[in-house]
Amino acid sequence: MKIEYADRIHTLPQYIFAEIEQLKIIKKKQGVDLIPLGIGDPDLETPVVILDELIKQVKVQPNQNYPSSMGEAEFREAVQKWYEVRFNLNFNSETEITGLIGGKEGIANIARAFINPKDIVLVPTPGYPVYENGATKLCDGSPYLMPLNEENDFLPDFETIDTKILRKAKMMYLNYPNNPTGAIAPQSFLKKAVDYAEDYEFFIVYDNPYSEFTYDEYIAPSLLQINRDHVEINSASKMFNCTGFRCAWAVGNERIINGIRKVKSQIDSGCPIFIQKAIIRGLNEYKSNKKPEIVKRSIQIYQERRDVLVDGLNQIGWKTKKPKATFYIWTRLPKNELNSMEFVKKLINVGVIITPGVGFGQYGEGYVRFALTQPIDRIKEAIERINNLLN
């Protein structure tokens, strides 16, 4: 029997994280004490009010049945209220909001709804790999890579993109606060992005799951505050420390939302009802655009970790900046280190696991990403091990 992959599978890059996983397994068998600072998965507990609601709702029989692929009406109404309270925006929950099984699913399914073979999609790099691979390439689209350079505060420079590309572009992914760089986007940049989209007639998918993951009194905006003709994805995963719940939403242009719904109606049955009801409880904690206590407590912990890690790296001679958002530290490789994957392998040998920048695309080479997903004492231990390796 002859079994062959579809041509589009061959366009996907080698999954370098599989190699890291194998090295972790080897080191664990050797008895090495591993400090994982690689995966962006919160280690803090989901707020008790949400867990209590989950336990309550899962026992209700109708909540155990099939959900709607576009989200229950009550859930979409809670998202509508959250956007009104958080961003002072009012959307129609019937036509301009849809539920998602996590933001990752939404990012991919938007492409399935709108991208034809060879359509150009503008993709930031370094960036979340789903934009280029799981969305664009798996829809036979053509990703055009927009470099995020440190000299430009990790914002794409639209003026360097050939106008022929812009005229052919159908869609653009943007993500601020940004994974992996931790960069933020000022309102002036968002306005410029919207202007380019209008001039060249493409739409923007604004991936905004770190909107609540901000420090130093910074409050992240929504792209939809600039222009409602686009679509924004957000998620409960990071704001409520519940990545495994797989509950998110898309908000914006009615035609885009309808396209997502058409795809989802054919391939999934939505997030479980009892999870949606638990997330409603969390969203209802918002009374203004500022973080409620259940979010603020988590962010305070991550801010303390950020300060300990960045200050510690600088003290051992590894120059690193403090981001204003996300729980990632994106930093250039130390001097004399030329390859992010090779450097990550060196660190695994001493039990510290971080992510090579090249894992986020070719323009991520020369950098690595730390995730602030360990307690302070473990972060300090990691710094000590890194210091011993470097110095």
C-alpha positions in Angstrom: 0.0 0.0 0.0 1.4 3.4 -1.0 0.8 6.2 1.6 2.0 9.7 0.6 1.7 12.9 2.4 -0.1 15.8 0.8 2.3 18.3 -0.9 1.4 21.0 1.7 2.9 18.8 4.5 6.3 19.0 2.8 6.2 22.8 3.0 6.3 22.6 6.8 9.6 23.1 8.5 11.3 20.6 10.7 9.9 20.7 14.2 13.0 21.6 16.2 11.1 21.4 19.5 10.9 17.6 19.1 14.7 17.5 19.3 14.6 19.5 22.5 12.0 17.1 24.0 14.3 14.2 23.2 17.2 15.9 25.0 15.0 16.6 28.0 14.0 12.9 28.2 17.7 11.9 28.1 18.7 14.3 30.8 15.9 13.3 33.0 16.9 9.7 32.8 20.4 10.7 33.7 19.0 12.3 36.9 19.6 15.9 35.8 17.4 18.4 37.8 15.6 20.3 35.0 14.4 23.9 35.3 11.8 24.3 32.5 11.7 28.0 31.3 10.7 27.1 27.7 7.0 26.5 27.2 4.6 29.4 27.6 2.2 27.5 29.9 1.3 29.3 33.2 2.2 27.4 36.3 -0.2 29.3 38.5 -3.6 27.9 39.4 -6.8 29.0 37.7 -8.6 31.5 40.0 -10.8 29.7 42.6 -14.0 31.5 41.5 -13.6 30.0 38.0 -12.8 26.5 39.3 -15.8 26.6 41.7 -18.1 27.6 38.8 -16.6 24.9 36.7 -17.3 22.2 39.3 -20.8 23.5 39.7 -21.6 23.7 36.0 -20.2 20.3 35.0 -22.7 18.6 37.3 -25.6 20.1 35.4 -26.8 17.6 32.8 -27.6 19.9 29.9 -24.1 21.3 30.2 -22.7 17.9 29.4 -24.4 17.8 25.9 -23.0 19.0 22.6 -22.3 22.8 22.6 -22.7 25.1 19.7 -19.6 25.4 17.5 -20.0 29.2 17.6 -20.3 29.4 21.3 -23.4 29.5 23.5 -25.5 32.7 23.4 -24.7 33.3 27.1 -21.0 33.0 26.4 -21.1 35.4 23.5 -23.0 37.9 25.5 -20.4 37.7 28.2 -17.7 38.4 25.7 -19.8 41.3 24.3 -20.0 42.8 27.8 -16.3 42.3 28.4 -15.4 44.2 25.2 -17.7 47.0 26.3 -16.2 47.2 29.8 -12.6 46.6 28.8 -12.3 48.4 25.5 -15.4 50.6 25.4 -16.6 48.8 22.3 -20.0 47.4 21.6 -20.5 44.4 19.3 -23.5 42.4 18.3 -23.1 39.0 20.1 -25.3 37.3 17.4 -23.3 38.3 14.4 -19.9 39.8 15.4 -18.7 37.4 18.1 -17.9 33.7 17.9 -16.5 31.2 20.4 -13.3 29.2 19.7 -11.6 26.1 21.0 -8.6 28.1 22.0 -7.0 31.0 20.0 -4.8 28.6 18.0 -7.8 27.0 16.4 -9.2 30.4 15.5 -6.0 31.6 13.9 -5.9 28.5 11.7 -9.6 28.4 10.8 -9.6 32.1 9.6 -7.2 31.1 7.0 -9.3 28.1 6.0 -12.2 30.4 5.5 -10.5 33.0 3.3 -7.2 31.8 1.9 -7.0 30.2 -1.5 -3.9 28.5 -3.0 -1.1 31.1 -3.6 -2.9 33.9 -1.8 -0.4 36.1 0.0 -0.6 36.3 3.8 1.6 38.9 5.7 3.2 37.1 8.6 5.4 38.6 11.4 8.7 36.8 12.1 9.8 35.9 14.7 6.3 35.0 15.5 3.8 32.3 16.6 4.5 29.5 14.2 0.8 28.9 13.5 0.6 32.1 11.4 3.1 30.9 8.8 2.6 27.1 9.1 -0.6 25.9 10.7 -2.7 28.6 9.0 -1.0 29.9 5.8 1.0 26.9 4.5 -1.7 24.3 5.4 -4.1 26.3 3.3 -1.7 26.4 0.4 -1.2 30.1 0.9 2.0 32.0 0.4 3.4 33.6 3.6 5.3 36.9 3.1 7.6 37.3 6.1 7.6 40.7 7.8 10.8 40.9 9.9 10.4 42.2 13.5 13.8 43.8 14.2 15.0 45.0 17.6 16.0 48.3 16.0 12.4 49.0 15.1 11.1 47.9 18.6 10.0 44.6 17.1 7.3 46.2 14.9 7.1 45.4 11.2 8.2 48.2 8.9 5.4 48.4 6.3 7.4 50.8 4.2 9.9 48.2 3.3 7.3 45.8 1.8 7.1 45.9 -2.0 3.8 47.6 -3.0 3.3 44.7 -5.5 3.1 42.3 -2.4 0.8 44.6 -0.5 -1.6 44.8 -3.5 -1.8 41.0 -3.7 -2.0 40.5 0.1 -5.3 39.1 1.4 -4.7 39.0 5.1 -2.2 40.0 7.7 -1.5 38.6 11.2 -0.4 40.9 13.9 0.2 40.1 17.6 0.7 42.7 20.3 1.6 42.3 23.1 3.9 40.0 21.2 5.0 36.4 21.5 7.9 35.8 21.5 9.5 39.3 21.9 7.3 40.8 24.6 7.0 44.0 22.5 4.0 46.3 22.7 2.5 48.3 19.9 1.6 52.0 20.4 -1.7 53.3 19.1 0.1 55.2 16.3 1.5 51.9 14.9 -2.0 50.3 15.0 -3.3 53.2 13.1 -0.6 52.9 10.5 -1.4 49.1 10.1 -5.1 49.9 9.7 -4.3 52.6 7.1 -2.2 50.1 5.1 -4.9 47.5 5.2 -7.4 50.0 3.9 -5.2 51.3 1.2 -4.3 47.9 -0.1 -7.6 46.1 0.7 -6.5 43.3 3.0 -7.8 42.6 6.5 -6.0 42.1 9.8 -6.2 39.2 12.2 -5.1 40.7 15.5 -4.0 38.0 17.9 -4.4 39.5 21.3 -4.2 36.8 24.0 -1.7 38.8 26.1 -3.9 41.9 26.4 -4.2 41.4 30.1 -0.6 40.2 30.7 0.9 43.7 31.1 3.2 45.4 33.7 4.0 48.8 35.1 0.5 50.2 34.7 0.5 49.6 31.0 -2.9 48.8 29.5 -2.9 47.1 26.1 -5.3 48.4 23.5 -7.5 46.5 21.0 -7.0 47.0 17.3 -10.7 47.2 17.0 -10.6 50.5 18.9 -8.9 51.9 15.8 -11.1 50.2 13.2 -13.9 47.6 13.5 -13.5 46.2 10.0 -10.9 43.6 11.1 -11.0 40.7 13.5 -9.4 40.1 16.9 -8.8 36.9 18.8 -8.5 36.7 22.5 -8.4 33.8 25.0 -9.0 32.8 28.6 -5.8 30.8 28.5 -3.4 33.4 29.7 -5.6 35.9 31.6 -7.1 33.1 33.8 -4.2 30.6 33.8 -6.3 27.9 32.1 -4.5 27.0 28.9 -5.9 23.4 29.1 -9.5 24.7 29.1 -9.3 25.6 25.4 -11.7 28.5 25.5 -11.4 31.6 23.3 -13.3 34.0 21.1 -13.1 36.0 17.9 -14.7 39.5 17.6 -15.1 41.9 14.7 -16.2 42.2 11.1 -19.4 40.3 10.6 -18.3 38.8 7.3 -15.1 37.5 8.8 -16.9 36.1 11.8 -19.4 34.3 9.5 -16.5 32.8 7.6 -15.0 31.3 10.8 -18.4 30.0 11.8 -18.9 28.3 8.4 -15.6 26.4 8.8 -16.2 25.5 12.4 -19.7 24.2 11.8 -18.1 21.5 9.5 -15.3 20.4 11.8 -16.0 20.9 15.5 -18.7 21.1 18.1 -17.3 23.9 20.1 -15.9 24.4 23.6 -17.7 22.4 26.4 -20.7 24.3 27.8 -19.5 23.9 31.4 -16.1 25.5 30.5 -17.8 28.4 28.7 -20.0 29.0 31.8 -16.9 29.0 34.1 -15.1 31.5 31.8 -18.3 33.7 31.9 -17.7 33.9 35.7 -14.2 35.1 35.1 -15.1 37.7 32.5 -17.8 39.1 34.7 -15.1 40.0 37.3 -14.2 42.9 35.0 -15.8 46.2 36.1 -13.5 48.6 34.2 -10.6 48.5 31.7 -8.3 47.7 34.7 -7.5 44.2 35.8 -9.7 42.6 38.4 -8.1 41.0 41.5 -8.2 37.5 40.1 -6.0 38.7 37.2 -4.0 41.3 39.1 -2.7 38.7 41.6 -1.2 36.6 38.8 0.4 39.5 37.0 2.1 40.7 40.2 3.7 37.3 40.6 4.9 37.3 37.0 6.2 40.8 37.3 8.3 39.8 40.3 9.7 36.9 38.4 10.4 39.1 35.4 12.4 41.5 37.6 14.4 38.7 39.2 15.2 37.0 35.9 16.1 40.2 34.0 18.1 41.7 36.8 19.9 38.4 37.4 20.8 38.0 33.7 22.2 41.6 33.6 24.2 41.0 36.8 26.0 38.1 35.2 26.8 40.1 32.1 23.9 39.0 29.8 22.4 42.3 28.7 18.6 42.0 28.7 15.6 44.4 28.7 12.5 44.2 30.8 9.3 43.8 28.6 6.1 45.6 29.5 4.0 42.7 28.6 3.7 38.8 28.3 5.5 36.4 30.5 8.4 36.0 28.1 11.9 37.4 28.1 13.3 37.7 24.6 17.0 38.4 24.5 20.0 38.3 22.2 22.4 35.4 22.7 25.4 36.1 24.9 28.6 37.1 23.2 30.4 34.4 21.3 27.2 32.4 20.9 26.1 32.3 17.3 23.4 29.6 17.1 20.3 29.6 19.3 19.7 25.9 19.0 23.3 25.0 19.9 23.2 27.4 22.9 19.9 25.9 24.1 21.5 22.4 24.0 24.4 23.7 26.2 21.9 25.0 28.7 20.0 21.7 28.7 23.3 20.0 29.7 23.2 22.1 32.9 19.5 21.5 33.4 18.0 24.8 32.2 15.5 24.7 29.4 14.7 27.7 27.2 13.5 28.1 23.7 15.7 28.8 20.7 14.7 31.9 18.7 15.0 30.1 15.4 11.9 28.1 16.5 9.9 31.2 15.8 11.1 31.7 12.3 14.4 32.6 10.5 14.4 36.1 11.9 14.4 34.7 15.4 17.9 33.4 15.0 20.4 35.1 17.4 17.8 35.2 20.2 16.4 33.0 22.8 13.1 33.1 24.8 12.6 32.5 28.5 9.2 31.8 29.9 8.5 33.0 33.5 6.8 29.8 34.4 8.9 28.8 37.5 9.0 30.1 41.1 11.6 32.7 42.0 13.9 30.3 43.8 14.1 28.1 40.6 14.7 31.2 38.5 17.6 32.2 40.8 19.0 28.7 40.5 18.7 28.9 36.7 20.7 32.1 36.7 23.4 30.6 38.8 23.7 27.6 36.4 23.8 30.0 33.4 26.5 32.1 35.1 28.6 28.9 35.7 28.2 28.0 32.0 29.0 31.5 30.6 31.6 32.7 33.1 
